[in-house]
Amino acid sequence: MKSFDLSLYLVLDPGLCRTHSMVETTMAAIAGGATIVQLRDKRAGTEGLIRIGRELMDVMAGTGVPLIVNDDIDAAIAIGAHGLHVGQDDLPSQAARERLGRDKIIGLSIEDKAVAAKVDPAIVDYVGIGPIFATPTKPDHKPAIGFDGLADLVGMVEVPSVAIGGLKHEHVTPVFRAGANGIAVVSAICGQPDPEAASRKLSDAIALVK
């Protein structure tokens, strides 16, 4: 059964997960309240993603938290991940759905109204909207859209949405007030001295505004 909660969406960044590994960071974040985890590592290659992804699936078993793989559908299938997240320059969502089947989660990045208008809820399960702010963890991103842009795009899509792009604890309230179903964070958890405490701080803030 396809079930997911976008409230606190952790995007793993191997460059930031130095003090705590991606596995350690993930488990600490889940203990603190992370509801969904995305494995994103553009440098690992398919084999590298499969290796870490299988390790993540093992340790996350029984938590109820889905693992989403960014971009690499071959890795997602080999890992047995719960879903795949694709961008506008990645594999088309229709092709991803055909390969993954109906029971997997598919997320799609959108950054403007032209793209938002084309989102098909029969194919896509959720959208990632952003970047809200410019962010060093993804230097090739499109122009920042801010919270007004977020609200505009949320209102155009018929699927749940998660905001992404330079977001921290202090942005929880404006993200949810804009109508998003969740906040995606990278450095707000990855690379923090205590990822569990960082996650719990975010989770507590979300509980107050949801």
C-alpha positions in Angstrom: 0.0 0.0 0.0 1.3 3.5 -1.0 1.4 5.6 2.1 3.6 8.6 2.9 3.8 11.7 5.0 5.8 14.6 3.6 5.8 16.7 6.8 9.5 16.5 7.5 11.4 15.4 4.3 15.1 14.7 4.8 17.3 14.9 1.7 20.6 13.2 2.4 23.8 14.9 1.3 26.9 12.8 1.5 29.1 15.9 1.5 27.5 17.1 4.7 27.2 13.7 6.4 30.9 13.5 7.4 30.7 13.5 11.2 27.6 11.2 11.1 27.3 8.8 8.1 24.2 8.9 5.9 22.9 5.8 7.8 23.6 7.3 11.2 22.1 10.6 10.1 19.0 8.9 8.7 18.3 6.9 11.9 18.9 9.9 14.1 16.6 12.0 12.0 13.8 9.4 12.0 14.2 9.1 15.8 13.7 12.9 15.9 10.6 12.8 13.7 11.6 12.7 10.0 8.8 11.2 8.0 10.4 10.5 4.6 14.0 10.2 3.4 15.5 10.8 0.0 18.8 9.4 -1.0 20.5 11.9 -3.2 24.2 11.4 -4.3 25.0 12.6 -7.8 28.6 11.4 -7.5 28.1 7.8 -6.2 26.9 6.3 -9.5 24.3 3.5 -9.7 26.4 0.9 -7.9 27.3 3.3 -5.1 23.6 4.3 -4.7 22.6 0.6 -4.6 25.2 -0.1 -1.9 24.1 2.7 0.5 20.5 2.3 -0.5 20.3 -1.3 0.5 22.0 -0.5 3.8 19.4 2.3 4.4 16.5 -0.1 3.5 17.8 -2.6 6.1 18.1 -0.1 9.0 14.9 1.7 8.1 12.8 -1.5 8.0 10.0 -1.3 10.5 10.2 2.5 10.9 7.3 3.1 8.5 9.4 5.8 6.9 9.7 5.5 3.1 13.0 5.7 1.2 13.0 7.7 -2.0 15.8 7.6 -4.5 16.7 10.7 -6.4 16.8 10.4 -10.2 18.4 6.9 -10.7 15.6 4.5 -11.5 17.9 1.5 -11.9 19.2 2.1 -8.4 15.7 2.5 -7.0 14.6 -0.8 -8.5 17.7 -2.7 -7.4 17.4 -1.3 -3.9 13.7 -2.0 -3.6 13.1 1.6 -2.6 9.7 2.9 -1.9 9.9 5.4 -4.6 11.7 7.7 -7.0 12.1 11.5 -7.2 12.7 13.0 -10.7 13.4 16.5 -11.9 12.5 18.2 -15.1 15.8 17.1 -16.7 15.6 13.5 -15.5 13.6 10.5 -16.7 10.0 11.6 -17.6 7.5 10.8 -14.8 5.4 8.8 -17.2 8.3 6.5 -18.1 9.2 6.2 -14.4 5.6 5.1 -13.6 5.7 2.5 -16.4 8.9 1.0 -15.0 8.1 1.2 -11.3 4.4 0.2 -11.4 1.5 1.6 -9.5 2.6 0.8 -5.9 5.7 3.0 -5.8 5.8 6.7 -4.9 6.9 9.1 -7.6 7.8 12.7 -6.8 8.4 15.4 -9.3 10.3 18.7 -9.0 8.5 21.8 -10.2 9.7 25.3 -10.3 7.3 27.4 -12.4 3.6 27.6 -13.4 4.2 26.1 -16.9 5.5 22.9 -15.3 2.9 22.9 -12.5 0.1 23.0 -15.0 1.3 19.8 -16.6 1.4 17.7 -13.4 -0.7 14.6 -13.8 -2.1 13.2 -10.5 -2.6 9.8 -12.3 1.2 9.5 -12.6 2.8 11.8 -9.9 2.2 11.2 -6.2 3.7 14.4 -4.9 5.7 17.5 -6.1 8.7 19.1 -4.7 8.4 22.9 -5.1 11.3 25.2 -5.2 13.9 26.4 -4.7 12.4 28.6 -2.1 15.8 30.1 -1.5 19.2 29.7 -3.3 21.1 26.8 -1.8 24.7 25.7 -2.0 23.7 22.0 -1.8 22.3 22.3 -5.3 24.3 25.0 -7.2 22.6 24.3 -10.6 19.1 25.1 -9.3 16.5 27.4 -11.0 15.8 30.9 -9.7 14.5 31.1 -6.2 10.7 31.5 -6.0 10.1 32.5 -2.3 7.0 31.8 -0.3 4.7 33.7 -2.6 5.9 31.6 -5.5 5.4 28.5 -3.3 1.8 29.4 -2.5 1.1 30.0 -6.2 2.4 26.6 -7.3 0.7 24.8 -4.4 -2.6 26.2 -5.6 -2.1 24.8 -9.1 -1.4 21.2 -8.3 -3.8 18.4 -7.3 -1.2 16.4 -5.4 0.6 16.9 -2.1 3.6 19.2 -2.1 6.8 19.6 -0.2 8.8 22.9 -0.3 12.6 22.7 -0.8 15.6 25.0 -1.2 17.6 26.5 1.6 15.0 25.8 4.3 15.7 25.8 8.0 13.8 25.6 11.3 12.7 29.2 11.1 10.9 28.6 7.8 8.5 26.0 9.0 5.6 28.3 9.6 5.7 30.2 6.3 6.1 26.9 4.4 2.9 25.4 5.9 1.0 28.8 5.7 1.7 28.8 2.0 -0.2 25.5 1.8 2.6 23.0 1.4 2.2 19.6 3.0 5.8 19.4 4.1 9.3 21.0 4.4 12.3 19.4 2.8 15.7 20.0 4.5 19.3 19.1 3.8 21.8 21.0 5.9 19.2 21.7 8.7 19.8 18.0 9.6 22.7 16.7 7.6 26.0 17.9 9.2 24.4 19.1 12.4 26.2 18.2 15.6 23.1 16.3 16.8 20.9 15.3 13.8 18.3 13.8 16.1 17.9 17.0 18.1 17.8 19.1 14.9 15.1 16.8 13.5 13.1 17.0 16.7 13.3 20.8 16.7 11.8 20.8 13.2 9.2 18.2 14.0 8.0 20.1 17.0 7.7 23.3 15.0 5.7 21.4 12.3 3.3 20.0 14.9 2.5 23.5 16.0 1.5 24.7 12.5 0.0 21.7 10.8 
